[in-house]
Amino acid sequence: MSIVTFGAGEAAASGHLAEAAPEPRRGGIVVIQEWWGLNDQIKRQADRFAAAGYDALAPDLYHGTLARSPDEAQKLLMALDIARAEKDMRGAIEHLRGRTGKAPAVVGFCMGGALSLYAACAGGDGVAACIVYYGGHPKVRYDFDRLRAPVLGHWAEKDDFANAIRDSVGPELKRRGKAFEFHTYPSTRHAFTNENRPEVFDAGATEEAWRRTLAFLAAHL
C-alpha cells in the first residue's frame, strides 16, 4: 500500500494505491470515498480488493481533508467541485489503465456511489464496470447516454434518501437498454457495509454484497 500521485487534467491528484499480488492480477478498480473523505475505512476497502487480485486506487477527492462529524461531512459533500472530482477520478482511471493495460472498474460508497456512476457515464468505454453502494449526491447529474459499463447496485432497505435516487436511476437505465442489476438488502440501513458505524453495520448483508461484487467483477474485468 502506498500514496501515489497522478495527473488529473491540468492539475495533479493523489490517492491510496493497494497493489494486487503478482498472481492472479485481474485488473484495476477505482474506489471512491464516502462523504467522510479518504479515511482508513475506505483504504481498507481498497486493500480488500487488492487481496482479491485487483490493483485498487482510492483517489483523495477532498485533497487531504477529513470530516470528523456528520455536519463536517455534509459541508464537504455540498462543497465538492464535481468537475474537479471528475478529473481526479478520470486521472485515477487512466493511472490504473496504465498499470494493468485495460479499462478498470469503478466502485463507490454513499457519496462515492453516486460519483462512481457519474465517472462511468463520463468515462464511456474507459470504464469496464460500475458498482454503486447506496449512492447519492444532490449535485450529481448523470449522462446516461454515454454509459457503456454494466452497473451493479447495492441498496439498503431503510434508506429513503439513496433509494429515491435508486428509483429514479433504475428506470432511466432500463429505458435506455443499459445493463444493470440492483439488489436491496432486507432490514439494512444506509452505510450497512461501513464497519466503523456499528449502529448500521450489517455483517451478513456486507458479505452477500461482497460475493456479488466479486462475481460481477469476474464477469466484466
C-alpha positions as a Markdown table, in Angstrom:
| # | Residue | x | y | z |
|---|---|---|---|---|
| 1 | Met | 0.0 | 0.0 | 0.0 |
| 2 | Ser | 1.3 | 3.5 | -0.9 |
| 3 | Ile | 0.3 | 7.0 | -1.7 |
| 4 | Val | 0.6 | 7.8 | -5.4 |
| 5 | Thr | 0.3 | 11.0 | -7.4 |
| 6 | Phe | -1.2 | 11.1 | -10.9 |
| 7 | Gly | -2.3 | 13.6 | -13.5 |
| 8 | Ala | -5.8 | 14.9 | -13.2 |
| 9 | Gly | -6.5 | 17.3 | -16.1 |
| 10 | Glu | -4.3 | 20.4 | -15.7 |
| 11 | Ala | -3.6 | 19.6 | -12.1 |
| 12 | Ala | -2.4 | 16.6 | -10.1 |
| 13 | Ala | -4.2 | 14.3 | -7.6 |
| 14 | Ser | -3.2 | 11.7 | -5.2 |
| 15 | Gly | -4.7 | 8.5 | -3.7 |
| 16 | His | -4.2 | 5.3 | -1.8 |
| 17 | Leu | -2.9 | 2.5 | -4.0 |
| 18 | Ala | -3.3 | -1.1 | -2.9 |
| 19 | Glu | -1.4 | -3.4 | -5.2 |
| 20 | Ala | -2.6 | -6.9 | -6.0 |
| 21 | Ala | -0.2 | -9.8 | -5.6 |
| 22 | Pro | 1.6 | -10.7 | -8.8 |
| 23 | Glu | -0.7 | -13.6 | -9.4 |
| 24 | Pro | -3.5 | -13.5 | -10.0 |
| 25 | Arg | -3.7 | -9.9 | -11.1 |
| 26 | Arg | -7.2 | -9.4 | -12.5 |
| 27 | Gly | -7.3 | -5.7 | -13.4 |
| 28 | Gly | -7.9 | -2.4 | -11.7 |
| 29 | Ile | -10.6 | -0.8 | -9.5 |
| 30 | Val | -11.0 | 2.8 | -8.6 |
| 31 | Val | -12.5 | 3.0 | -5.1 |
| 32 | Ile | -14.4 | 6.2 | -4.4 |
| 33 | Gln | -14.8 | 7.5 | -0.9 |
| 34 | Glu | -17.8 | 8.2 | 1.3 |
| 35 | Trp | -18.6 | 11.8 | 2.4 |
| 36 | Trp | -16.1 | 11.4 | 5.2 |
| 37 | Gly | -13.1 | 11.6 | 2.9 |
| 38 | Leu | -10.2 | 9.2 | 2.2 |
| 39 | Asn | -10.1 | 7.7 | 5.6 |
| 40 | Asp | -8.8 | 4.4 | 6.9 |
| 41 | Gln | -12.1 | 2.6 | 6.3 |
| 42 | Ile | -12.0 | 3.4 | 2.6 |
| 43 | Lys | -8.3 | 2.4 | 2.4 |
| 44 | Arg | -9.3 | -0.9 | 3.9 |
| 45 | Gln | -11.9 | -1.3 | 1.1 |
| 46 | Ala | -9.1 | -0.8 | -1.4 |
| 47 | Asp | -6.9 | -3.2 | 0.4 |
| 48 | Arg | -9.6 | -5.8 | 0.3 |
| 49 | Phe | -9.9 | -5.5 | -3.4 |
| 50 | Ala | -6.2 | -5.9 | -3.7 |
| 51 | Ala | -6.3 | -9.1 | -1.7 |
| 52 | Ala | -8.9 | -10.3 | -4.2 |
| 53 | Gly | -6.4 | -9.8 | -7.1 |
| 54 | Tyr | -7.1 | -6.2 | -8.3 |
| 55 | Asp | -4.9 | -3.1 | -8.2 |
| 56 | Ala | -7.1 | -0.7 | -6.3 |
| 57 | Leu | -6.7 | 3.1 | -6.2 |
| 58 | Ala | -8.8 | 5.3 | -3.9 |
| 59 | Pro | -8.3 | 8.9 | -5.1 |
| 60 | Asp | -8.5 | 11.7 | -2.4 |
| 61 | Leu | -11.3 | 13.8 | -3.7 |
| 62 | Tyr | -11.1 | 16.2 | -0.6 |
| 63 | His | -7.3 | 16.7 | -1.1 |
| 64 | Gly | -6.2 | 16.0 | 2.4 |
| 65 | Thr | -9.3 | 17.0 | 4.4 |
| 66 | Leu | -11.2 | 14.5 | 6.5 |
| 67 | Ala | -14.6 | 15.0 | 8.2 |
| 68 | Arg | -14.9 | 14.2 | 11.9 |
| 69 | Ser | -18.6 | 14.7 | 12.3 |
| 70 | Pro | -21.7 | 14.4 | 10.1 |
| 71 | Asp | -22.0 | 18.2 | 10.0 |
| 72 | Glu | -18.5 | 18.5 | 8.6 |
| 73 | Ala | -19.1 | 15.7 | 6.1 |
| 74 | Gln | -22.3 | 17.3 | 4.9 |
| 75 | Lys | -20.5 | 20.6 | 4.3 |
| 76 | Leu | -17.7 | 18.9 | 2.4 |
| 77 | Leu | -20.1 | 16.9 | 0.3 |
| 78 | Met | -22.0 | 20.0 | -0.7 |
| 79 | Ala | -18.8 | 22.0 | -1.3 |
| 80 | Leu | -17.4 | 19.3 | -3.6 |
| 81 | Asp | -16.4 | 20.6 | -7.0 |
| 82 | Ile | -18.0 | 17.9 | -9.2 |
| 83 | Ala | -16.0 | 18.9 | -12.3 |
| 84 | Arg | -12.7 | 18.7 | -10.4 |
| 85 | Ala | -13.8 | 15.4 | -8.8 |
| 86 | Glu | -14.5 | 14.1 | -12.3 |
| 87 | Lys | -10.9 | 15.0 | -13.4 |
| 88 | Asp | -9.5 | 13.3 | -10.3 |
| 89 | Met | -11.5 | 10.1 | -10.9 |
| 90 | Arg | -10.5 | 10.2 | -14.6 |
| 91 | Gly | -6.9 | 10.5 | -13.6 |
| 92 | Ala | -7.2 | 7.5 | -11.3 |
| 93 | Ile | -8.9 | 5.5 | -14.1 |
| 94 | Glu | -6.1 | 6.3 | -16.5 |
| 95 | His | -3.5 | 5.6 | -13.9 |
| 96 | Leu | -4.9 | 2.1 | -13.4 |
| 97 | Arg | -5.3 | 1.6 | -17.1 |
| 98 | Gly | -1.6 | 2.3 | -17.5 |
| 99 | Arg | -0.7 | -0.2 | -14.7 |
| 100 | Thr | -3.0 | -3.0 | -15.9 |
| 101 | Gly | -3.3 | -2.5 | -19.6 |
| 102 | Lys | -7.1 | -2.5 | -19.6 |
| 103 | Ala | -10.1 | -0.5 | -18.5 |
| 104 | Pro | -10.7 | -0.6 | -14.8 |
| 105 | Ala | -13.9 | -0.8 | -12.8 |
| 106 | Val | -15.2 | 2.0 | -10.5 |
| 107 | Val | -16.9 | 1.3 | -7.1 |
| 108 | Gly | -18.1 | 3.8 | -4.6 |
| 109 | Phe | -19.9 | 4.1 | -1.3 |
| 110 | Cys | -22.6 | 6.7 | -0.3 |
| 111 | Met | -21.4 | 9.9 | -2.0 |
| 112 | Gly | -18.8 | 7.8 | -3.8 |
| 113 | Gly | -21.6 | 5.5 | -5.1 |
| 114 | Ala | -23.1 | 8.4 | -6.9 |
| 115 | Leu | -19.7 | 9.5 | -8.2 |
| 116 | Ser | -18.8 | 6.0 | -9.4 |
| 117 | Leu | -21.9 | 6.1 | -11.7 |
| 118 | Tyr | -21.0 | 9.6 | -12.7 |
| 119 | Ala | -17.5 | 8.5 | -13.6 |
| 120 | Ala | -18.8 | 5.5 | -15.5 |
| 121 | Cys | -21.1 | 7.8 | -17.5 |
| 122 | Ala | -18.4 | 10.3 | -18.2 |
| 123 | Gly | -15.8 | 7.6 | -19.0 |
| 124 | Gly | -17.6 | 5.8 | -21.8 |
| 125 | Asp | -15.5 | 2.8 | -22.9 |
| 126 | Gly | -12.8 | 3.7 | -20.5 |
| 127 | Val | -14.7 | 2.1 | -17.6 |
| 128 | Ala | -15.3 | -1.7 | -17.7 |
| 129 | Ala | -17.8 | -2.0 | -14.8 |
| 130 | Cys | -19.5 | 0.2 | -12.2 |
| 131 | Ile | -20.6 | -0.8 | -8.7 |
| 132 | Val | -22.7 | 1.5 | -6.6 |
| 133 | Tyr | -23.2 | 1.1 | -2.8 |
| 134 | Tyr | -26.2 | 3.1 | -1.7 |
| 135 | Gly | -25.1 | 6.0 | -3.9 |
| 136 | Gly | -26.4 | 9.6 | -3.5 |
| 137 | His | -25.3 | 13.2 | -4.1 |
| 138 | Pro | -27.8 | 16.0 | -4.6 |
| 139 | Lys | -25.5 | 17.8 | -7.1 |
| 140 | Val | -24.7 | 14.9 | -9.4 |
| 141 | Arg | -26.4 | 14.6 | -12.8 |
| 142 | Tyr | -25.8 | 11.6 | -15.0 |
| 143 | Asp | -25.4 | 11.5 | -18.7 |
| 144 | Phe | -26.8 | 8.0 | -19.1 |
| 145 | Asp | -26.5 | 8.0 | -22.9 |
| 146 | Arg | -22.7 | 7.9 | -22.5 |
| 147 | Leu | -22.7 | 5.0 | -20.2 |
| 148 | Arg | -21.1 | 1.8 | -21.6 |
| 149 | Ala | -20.3 | -0.1 | -18.4 |
| 150 | Pro | -22.6 | -2.6 | -16.8 |
| 151 | Val | -23.8 | -1.4 | -13.4 |
| 152 | Leu | -24.3 | -3.3 | -10.1 |
| 153 | Gly | -26.2 | -1.5 | -7.3 |
| 154 | His | -26.4 | -2.4 | -3.6 |
| 155 | Trp | -29.1 | -0.6 | -1.7 |
| 156 | Ala | -30.3 | -0.6 | 1.9 |
| 157 | Glu | -34.0 | -1.3 | 2.5 |
| 158 | Lys | -34.3 | 1.5 | 5.1 |
| 159 | Asp | -32.7 | 4.4 | 3.2 |
| 160 | Asp | -35.1 | 7.0 | 1.9 |
| 161 | Phe | -32.5 | 9.3 | 0.5 |
| 162 | Ala | -30.5 | 6.9 | -1.6 |
| 163 | Asn | -33.5 | 4.8 | -2.5 |
| 164 | Ala | -35.2 | 7.8 | -4.1 |
| 165 | Ile | -32.1 | 8.0 | -6.3 |
| 166 | Arg | -32.3 | 4.3 | -7.0 |
| 167 | Asp | -35.9 | 4.6 | -8.0 |
| 168 | Ser | -35.1 | 7.3 | -10.5 |
| 169 | Val | -31.9 | 5.8 | -11.9 |
| 170 | Gly | -33.2 | 2.3 | -12.4 |
| 171 | Pro | -36.0 | 3.3 | -14.9 |
| 172 | Glu | -33.6 | 5.6 | -16.8 |
| 173 | Leu | -31.1 | 2.7 | -17.2 |
| 174 | Lys | -33.9 | 0.3 | -18.3 |
| 175 | Arg | -35.4 | 2.8 | -20.7 |
| 176 | Arg | -32.0 | 3.1 | -22.5 |
| 177 | Gly | -31.4 | -0.6 | -22.5 |
| 178 | Lys | -28.3 | -0.4 | -20.2 |
| 179 | Ala | -27.1 | -3.5 | -18.5 |
| 180 | Phe | -27.7 | -3.3 | -14.7 |
| 181 | Glu | -28.7 | -5.2 | -11.7 |
| 182 | Phe | -29.9 | -3.8 | -8.4 |
| 183 | His | -30.1 | -5.6 | -5.1 |
| 184 | Thr | -31.8 | -4.3 | -1.9 |
| 185 | Tyr | -30.8 | -5.9 | 1.4 |
| 186 | Pro | -33.7 | -6.5 | 3.8 |
| 187 | Ser | -33.7 | -4.7 | 7.2 |
| 188 | Thr | -30.5 | -2.8 | 6.4 |
| 189 | Arg | -29.8 | 0.9 | 6.7 |
| 190 | His | -27.6 | 3.4 | 4.8 |
| 191 | Ala | -23.9 | 2.6 | 5.1 |
| 192 | Phe | -24.5 | -1.0 | 6.1 |
| 193 | Thr | -21.1 | -2.1 | 4.8 |
| 194 | Asn | -19.2 | 0.5 | 6.9 |
| 195 | Glu | -17.7 | -1.4 | 9.9 |
| 196 | Asn | -16.8 | 1.9 | 11.5 |
| 197 | Arg | -20.5 | 2.6 | 12.1 |
| 198 | Pro | -21.7 | -0.3 | 14.4 |
| 199 | Glu | -25.2 | 1.3 | 14.6 |
| 200 | Val | -25.8 | 0.4 | 10.9 |
| 201 | Phe | -23.2 | -2.2 | 10.0 |
| 202 | Asp | -24.7 | -5.5 | 8.9 |
| 203 | Ala | -22.1 | -8.2 | 8.5 |
| 204 | Gly | -24.3 | -10.7 | 6.7 |
| 205 | Ala | -25.5 | -8.2 | 4.1 |
| 206 | Thr | -22.0 | -6.9 | 3.7 |
| 207 | Glu | -20.7 | -10.4 | 2.9 |
| 208 | Glu | -23.5 | -11.1 | 0.5 |
| 209 | Ala | -22.8 | -7.8 | -1.3 |
| 210 | Trp | -19.1 | -8.7 | -1.4 |
| 211 | Arg | -19.8 | -12.0 | -3.0 |
| 212 | Arg | -22.0 | -10.4 | -5.7 |
| 213 | Thr | -19.4 | -7.7 | -6.2 |
| 214 | Leu | -16.6 | -10.3 | -6.8 |
| 215 | Ala | -18.8 | -12.3 | -9.2 |
| 216 | Phe | -19.7 | -9.1 | -11.1 |
| 217 | Leu | -16.0 | -8.1 | -11.4 |
| 218 | Ala | -15.0 | -11.6 | -12.5 |
| 219 | Ala | -17.6 | -11.4 | -15.3 |
| 220 | His | -16.7 | -8.0 | -16.6 |
| 221 | Leu | -13.0 | -7.3 | -16.0 |
